[in-house]
């Protein structure tokens, strides 16, 4: 059985992410269970342009953690919740 991770990896090959960005995102996704990757796989399958949004979200979170910026982290999370709400309503 092919895992969601493997399917995501294959989809990301057709994304506009650079090889370096794609690999960095894949390393981050290794920390997520395959079950949790299911919705991400579906999202990317529907529209590969989400790869750029996912990577930017990851990069923003990484920066907030690196700089211990709780306000920035909260802003990222609010934006993420807003996007999730929009997706659920479609």
GUBA-202736 format. One record per residue: residue in three letters; x, y, z of N, C-alpha, C in turn. Coordinates in nm, 3 decimals. Layout:
<site><code>ALA</code><n_u>X</n_u><n_v>Y</n_v><n_w>Z</n_w><ca_u>X</ca_u><ca_v>Y</ca_v><ca_w>Z</ca_w><c_u>X</c_u><c_v>Y</c_v><c_w>Z</c_w></site>
...
***
This chain:
<site><code>UNK</code><n_u>0.084</n_u><n_v>-0.119</n_v><n_w>0.000</n_w><ca_u>0.000</ca_u><ca_v>0.000</ca_v><ca_w>0.000</ca_w><c_u>0.089</c_u><c_v>0.125</c_v><c_w>0.000</c_w></site>
<site><code>UNK</code><n_u>0.056</n_u><n_v>0.217</n_v><n_w>-0.087</n_w><ca_u>0.134</ca_u><ca_v>0.340</ca_v><ca_w>-0.096</ca_w><c_u>0.087</c_u><c_v>0.438</c_v><c_w>0.012</c_w></site>
<site><code>UNK</code><n_u>0.181</n_u><n_v>0.498</n_v><n_w>0.081</n_w><ca_u>0.149</ca_u><ca_v>0.589</ca_v><ca_w>0.190</ca_w><c_u>0.114</c_u><c_v>0.728</c_v><c_w>0.138</c_w></site>
<site><code>UNK</code><n_u>0.045</n_u><n_v>0.805</n_v><n_w>0.223</n_w><ca_u>0.015</ca_u><ca_v>0.944</ca_v><ca_w>0.188</ca_w><c_u>0.144</c_u><c_v>1.022</c_v><c_w>0.168</c_w></site>
<site><code>UNK</code><n_u>0.244</n_u><n_v>0.991</n_v><n_w>0.251</n_w><ca_u>0.372</ca_u><ca_v>1.061</ca_v><ca_w>0.238</ca_w><c_u>0.430</c_u><c_v>1.039</c_v><c_w>0.098</c_w></site>
<site><code>UNK</code><n_u>0.430</n_u><n_v>0.916</n_v><n_w>0.052</n_w><ca_u>0.485</ca_u><ca_v>0.885</ca_v><ca_w>-0.080</ca_w><c_u>0.405</c_u><c_v>0.956</c_v><c_w>-0.190</c_w></site>
<site><code>UNK</code><n_u>0.273</n_u><n_v>0.958</n_v><n_w>-0.176</n_w><ca_u>0.187</ca_u><ca_v>1.025</ca_v><ca_w>-0.274</ca_w><c_u>0.214</c_u><c_v>1.176</c_v><c_w>-0.275</c_w></site>
<site><code>UNK</code><n_u>0.233</n_u><n_v>1.234</n_v><n_w>-0.156</n_w><ca_u>0.264</ca_u><ca_v>1.376</ca_v><ca_w>-0.146</ca_w><c_u>0.399</c_u><c_v>1.404</c_v><c_w>-0.211</c_w></site>
<site><code>UNK</code><n_u>0.496</n_u><n_v>1.317</n_v><n_w>-0.184</n_w><ca_u>0.629</ca_u><ca_v>1.334</ca_v><ca_w>-0.242</ca_w><c_u>0.621</c_u><c_v>1.336</c_v><c_w>-0.395</c_w></site>
<site><code>UNK</code><n_u>0.544</n_u><n_v>1.247</n_v><n_w>-0.451</n_w><ca_u>0.527</ca_u><ca_v>1.243</ca_v><ca_w>-0.597</ca_w><c_u>0.457</c_u><c_v>1.367</c_v><c_w>-0.649</c_w></site>
<site><code>UNK</code><n_u>0.354</n_u><n_v>1.413</n_v><n_w>-0.579</n_w><ca_u>0.283</ca_u><ca_v>1.534</ca_v><ca_w>-0.621</ca_w><c_u>0.374</c_u><c_v>1.656</c_v><c_w>-0.616</c_w></site>
<site><code>UNK</code><n_u>0.456</n_u><n_v>1.665</n_v><n_w>-0.511</n_w><ca_u>0.543</ca_u><ca_v>1.781</ca_v><ca_w>-0.496</ca_w><c_u>0.646</c_u><c_v>1.792</c_v><c_w>-0.608</c_w></site>
<site><code>UNK</code><n_u>0.675</n_u><n_v>1.682</n_v><n_w>-0.673</n_w><ca_u>0.769</ca_u><ca_v>1.686</ca_v><ca_w>-0.785</ca_w><c_u>0.716</c_u><c_v>1.772</c_v><c_w>-0.899</c_w></site>
<site><code>UNK</code><n_u>0.583</n_u><n_v>1.786</n_v><n_w>-0.907</n_w><ca_u>0.524</ca_u><ca_v>1.868</ca_v><ca_w>-1.013</ca_w><c_u>0.488</c_u><c_v>2.009</c_v><c_w>-0.964</c_w></site>
<site><code>UNK</code><n_u>0.527</n_u><n_v>2.041</n_v><n_w>-0.842</n_w><ca_u>0.498</ca_u><ca_v>2.173</ca_v><ca_w>-0.787</ca_w><c_u>0.602</c_u><c_v>2.275</c_v><c_w>-0.834</c_w></site>
<site><code>UNK</code><n_u>0.577</n_u><n_v>2.400</n_v><n_w>-0.803</n_w><ca_u>0.673</ca_u><ca_v>2.505</ca_v><ca_w>-0.840</ca_w><c_u>0.780</c_u><c_v>2.526</c_v><c_w>-0.733</c_w></site>
<site><code>UNK</code><n_u>0.779</n_u><n_v>2.445</n_v><n_w>-0.627</n_w><ca_u>0.882</ca_u><ca_v>2.456</ca_v><ca_w>-0.524</ca_w><c_u>1.018</c_u><c_v>2.417</c_v><c_w>-0.580</c_w></site>
<site><code>UNK</code><n_u>1.121</n_u><n_v>2.485</n_v><n_w>-0.533</n_w><ca_u>1.257</ca_u><ca_v>2.445</ca_v><ca_w>-0.571</ca_w><c_u>1.286</c_u><c_v>2.308</c_v><c_w>-0.508</c_w></site>
<site><code>UNK</code><n_u>1.386</n_u><n_v>2.241</n_v><n_w>-0.558</n_w><ca_u>1.423</ca_u><ca_v>2.111</ca_v><ca_w>-0.501</ca_w><c_u>1.455</c_u><c_v>2.124</c_v><c_w>-0.353</c_w></site>
<site><code>UNK</code><n_u>1.526</n_u><n_v>2.230</n_v><n_w>-0.318</n_w><ca_u>1.564</ca_u><ca_v>2.252</ca_v><ca_w>-0.179</ca_w><c_u>1.441</c_u><c_v>2.274</c_v><c_w>-0.091</c_w></site>
<site><code>UNK</code><n_u>1.348</n_u><n_v>2.359</n_v><n_w>-0.136</n_w><ca_u>1.226</ca_u><ca_v>2.386</ca_v><ca_w>-0.059</ca_w><c_u>1.140</c_u><c_v>2.260</c_v><c_w>-0.048</c_w></site>
<site><code>UNK</code><n_u>1.129</n_u><n_v>2.187</n_v><n_w>-0.158</n_w><ca_u>1.051</ca_u><ca_v>2.063</ca_v><ca_w>-0.158</ca_w><c_u>1.109</c_u><c_v>1.964</c_v><c_w>-0.057</c_w></site>
<site><code>UNK</code><n_u>1.241</n_u><n_v>1.948</n_v><n_w>-0.059</n_w><ca_u>1.304</ca_u><ca_v>1.855</ca_v><ca_w>0.033</ca_w><c_u>1.287</c_u><c_v>1.898</c_v><c_w>0.178</c_w></site>
<site><code>UNK</code><n_u>1.296</n_u><n_v>2.028</n_v><n_w>0.202</n_w><ca_u>1.278</ca_u><ca_v>2.079</ca_v><ca_w>0.339</ca_w><c_u>1.136</c_u><c_v>2.053</c_v><c_w>0.387</c_w></site>
<site><code>UNK</code><n_u>1.037</n_u><n_v>2.074</n_v><n_w>0.300</n_w><ca_u>0.898</ca_u><ca_v>2.048</ca_v><ca_w>0.337</ca_w><c_u>0.877</c_u><c_v>1.899</c_v><c_w>0.362</c_w></site>
<site><code>UNK</code><n_u>0.936</n_u><n_v>1.816</n_v><n_w>0.281</n_w><ca_u>0.922</ca_u><ca_v>1.672</ca_v><ca_w>0.300</ca_w><c_u>0.982</c_u><c_v>1.626</c_v><c_w>0.432</c_w></site>
<site><code>UNK</code><n_u>1.095</n_u><n_v>1.682</n_v><n_w>0.470</n_w><ca_u>1.156</ca_u><ca_v>1.649</ca_v><ca_w>0.600</ca_w><c_u>1.061</c_u><c_v>1.687</c_v><c_w>0.713</c_w></site>
<site><code>UNK</code><n_u>0.998</n_u><n_v>1.804</n_v><n_w>0.702</n_w><ca_u>0.903</ca_u><ca_v>1.846</ca_v><ca_w>0.804</ca_w><c_u>0.782</c_u><c_v>1.752</c_v><c_w>0.808</c_w></site>
<site><code>UNK</code><n_u>0.737</n_u><n_v>1.707</n_v><n_w>0.691</n_w><ca_u>0.621</ca_u><ca_v>1.618</ca_v><ca_w>0.686</ca_w><c_u>0.651</c_u><c_v>1.479</c_v><c_w>0.740</c_w></site>
<site><code>UNK</code><n_u>0.778</n_u><n_v>1.444</n_v><n_w>0.750</n_w><ca_u>0.814</ca_u><ca_v>1.316</ca_v><ca_w>0.811</ca_w><c_u>0.775</c_u><c_v>1.310</c_v><c_w>0.958</c_w></site>
<site><code>UNK</code><n_u>0.755</n_u><n_v>1.425</n_v><n_w>1.020</n_w><ca_u>0.719</ca_u><ca_v>1.432</ca_v><ca_w>1.162</ca_w><c_u>0.569</c_u><c_v>1.412</c_v><c_w>1.185</c_w></site>
<site><code>UNK</code><n_u>0.493</n_u><n_v>1.403</n_v><n_w>1.077</n_w><ca_u>0.347</ca_u><ca_v>1.392</ca_v><ca_w>1.083</ca_w><c_u>0.308</c_u><c_v>1.247</c_v><c_w>1.053</c_w></site>
<site><code>UNK</code><n_u>0.207</n_u><n_v>1.197</n_v><n_w>1.123</n_w><ca_u>0.163</ca_u><ca_v>1.060</ca_v><ca_w>1.096</ca_w><c_u>0.101</c_u><c_v>1.051</c_v><c_w>0.957</c_w></site>
<site><code>UNK</code><n_u>0.105</n_u><n_v>0.932</n_v><n_w>0.900</n_w><ca_u>0.049</ca_u><ca_v>0.914</ca_v><ca_w>0.767</ca_w><c_u>-0.100</c_u><c_v>0.945</c_v><c_w>0.766</c_w></site>
<site><code>UNK</code><n_u>-0.167</n_u><n_v>0.912</n_v><n_w>0.872</n_w><ca_u>-0.311</ca_u><ca_v>0.942</ca_v><ca_w>0.883</ca_w><c_u>-0.335</c_u><c_v>1.093</c_v><c_w>0.877</c_w></site>
<site><code>UNK</code><n_u>-0.252</n_u><n_v>1.170</n_v><n_w>0.945</n_w><ca_u>-0.265</ca_u><ca_v>1.315</ca_v><ca_w>0.945</ca_w><c_u>-0.229</c_u><c_v>1.375</c_v><c_w>0.810</c_w></site>
<site><code>UNK</code><n_u>-0.151</n_u><n_v>1.303</n_v><n_w>0.731</n_w><ca_u>-0.112</ca_u><ca_v>1.352</ca_v><ca_w>0.598</ca_w><c_u>-0.223</c_u><c_v>1.336</c_v><c_w>0.495</c_w></site>
<site><code>UNK</code><n_u>-0.325</n_u><n_v>1.257</n_v><n_w>0.527</n_w><ca_u>-0.435</ca_u><ca_v>1.233</ca_v><ca_w>0.433</ca_w><c_u>-0.497</c_u><c_v>1.362</c_v><c_w>0.380</c_w></site>
<site><code>UNK</code><n_u>-0.539</n_u><n_v>1.454</n_v><n_w>0.467</n_w><ca_u>-0.599</ca_u><ca_v>1.579</ca_v><ca_w>0.418</ca_w><c_u>-0.502</c_u><c_v>1.664</c_v><c_w>0.335</c_w></site>
<site><code>UNK</code><n_u>-0.375</n_u><n_v>1.661</n_v><n_w>0.371</n_w><ca_u>-0.275</ca_u><ca_v>1.737</ca_v><ca_w>0.294</ca_w><c_u>-0.262</c_u><c_v>1.676</c_v><c_w>0.155</c_w></site>
<site><code>UNK</code><n_u>-0.260</n_u><n_v>1.544</n_v><n_w>0.150</n_w><ca_u>-0.254</ca_u><ca_v>1.476</ca_v><ca_w>0.020</ca_w><c_u>-0.373</c_u><c_v>1.515</c_v><c_w>-0.067</c_w></site>
<site><code>UNK</code><n_u>-0.493</n_u><n_v>1.512</n_v><n_w>-0.010</n_w><ca_u>-0.614</ca_u><ca_v>1.547</ca_v><ca_w>-0.086</ca_w><c_u>-0.608</c_u><c_v>1.691</c_v><c_w>-0.135</c_w></site>
<site><code>UNK</code><n_u>-0.562</n_u><n_v>1.780</n_v><n_w>-0.051</n_w><ca_u>-0.550</ca_u><ca_v>1.921</ca_v><ca_w>-0.087</ca_w><c_u>-0.455</c_u><c_v>1.940</c_v><c_w>-0.205</c_w></site>
<site><code>UNK</code><n_u>-0.340</n_u><n_v>1.877</n_v><n_w>-0.197</n_w><ca_u>-0.241</ca_u><ca_v>1.889</ca_v><ca_w>-0.305</ca_w><c_u>-0.288</c_u><c_v>1.820</c_v><c_w>-0.433</c_w></site>
<site><code>UNK</code><n_u>-0.363</n_u><n_v>1.713</n_v><n_w>-0.417</n_w><ca_u>-0.415</ca_u><ca_v>1.641</ca_v><ca_w>-0.533</ca_w><c_u>-0.515</c_u><c_v>1.730</c_v><c_w>-0.609</c_w></site>
<site><code>UNK</code><n_u>-0.595</n_u><n_v>1.805</n_v><n_w>-0.534</n_w><ca_u>-0.693</ca_u><ca_v>1.895</ca_v><ca_w>-0.595</ca_w><c_u>-0.626</c_u><c_v>2.015</c_v><c_w>-0.661</c_w></site>
<site><code>UNK</code><n_u>-0.523</n_u><n_v>2.069</n_v><n_w>-0.596</n_w><ca_u>-0.459</ca_u><ca_v>2.191</ca_v><ca_w>-0.647</ca_w><c_u>-0.315</c_u><c_v>2.197</c_v><c_w>-0.597</c_w></site>
<site><code>UNK</code><n_u>-0.221</n_u><n_v>2.167</n_v><n_w>-0.685</n_w><ca_u>-0.080</ca_u><ca_v>2.161</ca_v><ca_w>-0.647</ca_w><c_u>-0.025</c_u><c_v>2.296</c_v><c_w>-0.603</c_w></site>
<site><code>UNK</code><n_u>-0.094</n_u><n_v>2.405</n_v><n_w>-0.637</n_w><ca_u>-0.044</ca_u><ca_v>2.536</ca_v><ca_w>-0.594</ca_w><c_u>-0.047</c_u><c_v>2.550</c_v><c_w>-0.442</c_w></site>
<site><code>UNK</code><n_u>-0.119</n_u><n_v>2.461</n_v><n_w>-0.373</n_w><ca_u>-0.116</ca_u><ca_v>2.461</ca_v><ca_w>-0.227</ca_w><c_u>0.022</c_u><c_v>2.428</c_v><c_w>-0.173</c_w></site>
<site><code>UNK</code><n_u>0.105</n_u><n_v>2.367</n_v><n_w>-0.253</n_w><ca_u>0.242</ca_u><ca_v>2.333</ca_v><ca_w>-0.208</ca_w><c_u>0.315</c_u><c_v>2.460</c_v><c_w>-0.168</c_w></site>
<site><code>UNK</code><n_u>0.300</n_u><n_v>2.567</n_v><n_w>-0.247</n_w><ca_u>0.365</ca_u><ca_v>2.693</ca_v><ca_w>-0.214</ca_w><c_u>0.311</c_u><c_v>2.750</c_v><c_w>-0.083</c_w></site>
<site><code>UNK</code><n_u>0.181</n_u><n_v>2.743</n_v><n_w>-0.065</n_w><ca_u>0.120</ca_u><ca_v>2.794</ca_v><ca_w>0.058</ca_w><c_u>0.164</c_u><c_v>2.714</c_v><c_w>0.179</c_w></site>
<site><code>UNK</code><n_u>0.169</n_u><n_v>2.582</n_v><n_w>0.164</n_w><ca_u>0.214</ca_u><ca_v>2.497</ca_v><ca_w>0.274</ca_w><c_u>0.358</c_u><c_v>2.527</c_v><c_w>0.313</c_w></site>
<site><code>UNK</code><n_u>0.443</n_u><n_v>2.545</n_v><n_w>0.212</n_w><ca_u>0.583</ca_u><ca_v>2.573</ca_v><ca_w>0.241</ca_w><c_u>0.597</c_u><c_v>2.710</c_v><c_w>0.308</c_w></site>
<site><code>UNK</code><n_u>0.527</n_u><n_v>2.810</n_v><n_w>0.261</n_w><ca_u>0.535</ca_u><ca_v>2.943</ca_v><ca_w>0.322</ca_w><c_u>0.485</c_u><c_v>2.939</c_v><c_w>0.467</c_w></site>
<site><code>UNK</code><n_u>0.379</n_u><n_v>2.862</n_v><n_w>0.491</n_w><ca_u>0.328</ca_u><ca_v>2.847</ca_v><ca_w>0.627</ca_w><c_u>0.433</c_u><c_v>2.781</c_v><c_w>0.717</c_w></site>
<site><code>UNK</code><n_u>0.495</n_u><n_v>2.675</n_v><n_w>0.665</n_w><ca_u>0.602</ca_u><ca_v>2.607</ca_v><ca_w>0.738</ca_w><c_u>0.718</c_u><c_v>2.702</c_v><c_w>0.767</c_w></site>
<site><code>UNK</code><n_u>0.759</n_u><n_v>2.776</n_v><n_w>0.664</n_w><ca_u>0.871</ca_u><ca_v>2.869</ca_v><ca_w>0.680</ca_w><c_u>0.838</c_u><c_v>2.978</c_v><c_w>0.784</c_w></site>
<site><code>UNK</code><n_u>0.715</n_u><n_v>3.026</n_v><n_w>0.781</n_w><ca_u>0.674</ca_u><ca_v>3.129</ca_v><ca_w>0.878</ca_w><c_u>0.677</c_u><c_v>3.074</c_v><c_w>1.020</c_w></site>
<site><code>UNK</code><n_u>0.625</n_u><n_v>2.953</n_v><n_w>1.037</n_w><ca_u>0.625</ca_u><ca_v>2.891</ca_v><ca_w>1.170</ca_w><c_u>0.768</c_u><c_v>2.869</c_v><c_w>1.220</c_w></site>
<site><code>UNK</code><n_u>0.853</n_u><n_v>2.825</n_v><n_w>1.130</n_w><ca_u>0.993</ca_u><ca_v>2.802</ca_v><ca_w>1.165</ca_w><c_u>1.058</c_u><c_v>2.932</c_v><c_w>1.211</c_w></site>
<site><code>UNK</code><n_u>1.030</n_u><n_v>3.042</n_v><n_w>1.141</n_w><ca_u>1.084</ca_u><ca_v>3.172</ca_v><ca_w>1.180</ca_w><c_u>1.031</c_u><c_v>3.220</c_v><c_w>1.313</c_w></site>
<site><code>UNK</code><n_u>0.902</n_u><n_v>3.198</n_v><n_w>1.336</n_w><ca_u>0.842</ca_u><ca_v>3.239</ca_v><ca_w>1.464</ca_w><c_u>0.907</c_u><c_v>3.163</c_v><c_w>1.580</c_w></site>
<site><code>UNK</code><n_u>0.932</n_u><n_v>3.035</n_v><n_w>1.558</n_w><ca_u>0.996</ca_u><ca_v>2.955</ca_v><ca_w>1.663</ca_w><c_u>1.140</c_u><c_v>2.999</c_v><c_w>1.683</c_w></site>
<site><code>UNK</code><n_u>1.211</n_u><n_v>3.018</n_v><n_w>1.574</n_w><ca_u>1.353</ca_u><ca_v>3.057</ca_v><ca_w>1.581</ca_w><c_u>1.370</c_u><c_v>3.187</c_v><c_w>1.658</c_w></site>
<site><code>UNK</code><n_u>1.278</n_u><n_v>3.280</n_v><n_w>1.638</n_w><ca_u>1.289</ca_u><ca_v>3.412</ca_v><ca_w>1.701</ca_w><c_u>1.204</c_u><c_v>3.424</c_v><c_w>1.827</c_w></site>
<site><code>UNK</code><n_u>1.145</n_u><n_v>3.312</n_v><n_w>1.868</n_w><ca_u>1.061</ca_u><ca_v>3.308</ca_v><ca_w>1.988</ca_w><c_u>0.957</c_u><c_v>3.422</c_v><c_w>1.984</c_w></site>
<site><code>UNK</code><n_u>0.891</n_u><n_v>3.436</n_v><n_w>1.870</n_w><ca_u>0.795</ca_u><ca_v>3.544</ca_v><ca_w>1.848</ca_w><c_u>0.653</c_u><c_v>3.488</c_v><c_w>1.861</c_w></site>
<site><code>UNK</code><n_u>0.600</n_u><n_v>3.496</n_v><n_w>1.982</n_w><ca_u>0.467</ca_u><ca_v>3.441</ca_v><ca_w>2.010</ca_w><c_u>0.357</c_u><c_v>3.515</c_v><c_w>1.935</c_w></site>
<site><code>UNK</code><n_u>0.372</n_u><n_v>3.646</n_v><n_w>1.920</n_w><ca_u>0.271</ca_u><ca_v>3.723</ca_v><ca_w>1.847</ca_w><c_u>0.265</c_u><c_v>3.681</c_v><c_w>1.700</c_w></site>
<site><code>UNK</code><n_u>0.381</n_u><n_v>3.662</n_v><n_w>1.640</n_w><ca_u>0.386</ca_u><ca_v>3.618</ca_v><ca_w>1.501</ca_w><c_u>0.326</c_u><c_v>3.478</c_v><c_w>1.489</c_w></site>
<site><code>UNK</code><n_u>0.358</n_u><n_v>3.391</n_v><n_w>1.584</n_w><ca_u>0.303</ca_u><ca_v>3.255</ca_v><ca_w>1.585</ca_w><c_u>0.150</c_u><c_v>3.261</c_v><c_w>1.590</c_w></site>
<site><code>UNK</code><n_u>0.096</n_u><n_v>3.344</n_v><n_w>1.678</n_w><ca_u>-0.049</ca_u><ca_v>3.355</ca_v><ca_w>1.691</ca_w><c_u>-0.111</c_u><c_v>3.407</c_v><c_w>1.562</c_w></site>
<site><code>UNK</code><n_u>-0.045</n_u><n_v>3.502</n_v><n_w>1.496</n_w><ca_u>-0.095</ca_u><ca_v>3.553</ca_v><ca_w>1.370</ca_w><c_u>-0.098</c_u><c_v>3.442</c_v><c_w>1.264</c_w></site>
<site><code>UNK</code><n_u>0.007</n_u><n_v>3.362</n_v><n_w>1.258</n_w><ca_u>0.014</ca_u><ca_v>3.251</ca_v><ca_w>1.163</ca_w><c_u>-0.101</c_u><c_v>3.153</c_v><c_w>1.189</c_w></site>
<site><code>UNK</code><n_u>-0.123</n_u><n_v>3.121</n_v><n_w>1.316</n_w><ca_u>-0.227</ca_u><ca_v>3.026</ca_v><ca_w>1.351</ca_w><c_u>-0.366</c_u><c_v>3.080</c_v><c_w>1.316</c_w></site>
<site><code>UNK</code><n_u>-0.389</n_u><n_v>3.209</n_v><n_w>1.336</n_w><ca_u>-0.518</ca_u><ca_v>3.268</ca_v><ca_w>1.300</ca_w><c_u>-0.539</c_u><c_v>3.263</c_v><c_w>1.150</c_w></site>
<site><code>UNK</code><n_u>-0.436</n_u><n_v>3.292</n_v><n_w>1.073</n_w><ca_u>-0.446</ca_u><ca_v>3.283</ca_v><ca_w>0.927</ca_w><c_u>-0.473</c_u><c_v>3.139</c_v><c_w>0.884</c_w></site>
<site><code>UNK</code><n_u>-0.407</n_u><n_v>3.046</n_v><n_w>0.950</n_w><ca_u>-0.426</ca_u><ca_v>2.904</ca_v><ca_w>0.918</ca_w><c_u>-0.569</c_u><c_v>2.862</c_v><c_w>0.948</c_w></site>
<site><code>UNK</code><n_u>-0.623</n_u><n_v>2.904</n_v><n_w>1.060</n_w><ca_u>-0.761</ca_u><ca_v>2.873</ca_v><ca_w>1.096</ca_w><c_u>-0.858</c_u><c_v>2.933</c_v><c_w>0.995</c_w></site>
<site><code>UNK</code><n_u>-0.830</n_u><n_v>3.056</n_v><n_w>0.952</n_w><ca_u>-0.915</ca_u><ca_v>3.122</ca_v><ca_w>0.854</ca_w><c_u>-0.915</c_u><c_v>3.044</c_v><c_w>0.722</c_w></site>
<site><code>UNK</code><n_u>-0.798</n_u><n_v>3.002</n_v><n_w>0.676</n_w><ca_u>-0.789</ca_u><ca_v>2.923</ca_v><ca_w>0.553</ca_w><c_u>-0.863</c_u><c_v>2.791</c_v><c_w>0.567</c_w></site>
<site><code>UNK</code><n_u>-0.850</n_u><n_v>2.726</n_v><n_w>0.683</n_w><ca_u>-0.918</ca_u><ca_v>2.599</ca_v><ca_w>0.706</ca_w><c_u>-1.070</c_u><c_v>2.617</c_v><c_w>0.702</c_w></site>
<site><code>UNK</code><n_u>-1.117</n_u><n_v>2.725</n_v><n_w>0.761</n_w><ca_u>-1.260</ca_u><ca_v>2.755</ca_v><ca_w>0.760</ca_w><c_u>-1.310</c_u><c_v>2.775</c_v><c_w>0.617</c_w></site>
<site><code>UNK</code><n_u>-1.233</n_u><n_v>2.849</n_v><n_w>0.537</n_w><ca_u>-1.270</ca_u><ca_v>2.870</ca_v><ca_w>0.397</ca_w><c_u>-1.278</c_u><c_v>2.738</c_v><c_w>0.322</c_w></site>
<site><code>UNK</code><n_u>-1.180</n_u><n_v>2.651</n_v><n_w>0.345</n_w><ca_u>-1.178</ca_u><ca_v>2.522</ca_v><ca_w>0.277</ca_w><c_u>-1.296</c_u><c_v>2.436</c_v><c_w>0.316</c_w></site>
<site><code>UNK</code><n_u>-1.331</n_u><n_v>2.438</n_v><n_w>0.443</n_w><ca_u>-1.442</ca_u><ca_v>2.357</ca_v><ca_w>0.491</ca_w><c_u>-1.575</c_u><c_v>2.404</c_v><c_w>0.435</c_w></site>
<site><code>UNK</code><n_u>-1.587</n_u><n_v>2.534</n_v><n_w>0.411</n_w><ca_u>-1.713</ca_u><ca_v>2.588</ca_v><ca_w>0.360</ca_w><c_u>-1.729</c_u><c_v>2.564</c_v><c_w>0.209</c_w></site>
<site><code>UNK</code><n_u>-1.622</n_u><n_v>2.526</n_v><n_w>0.141</n_w><ca_u>-1.630</ca_u><ca_v>2.500</ca_v><ca_w>-0.004</ca_w><c_u>-1.665</c_u><c_v>2.359</c_v><c_w>-0.029</c_w></site>
***
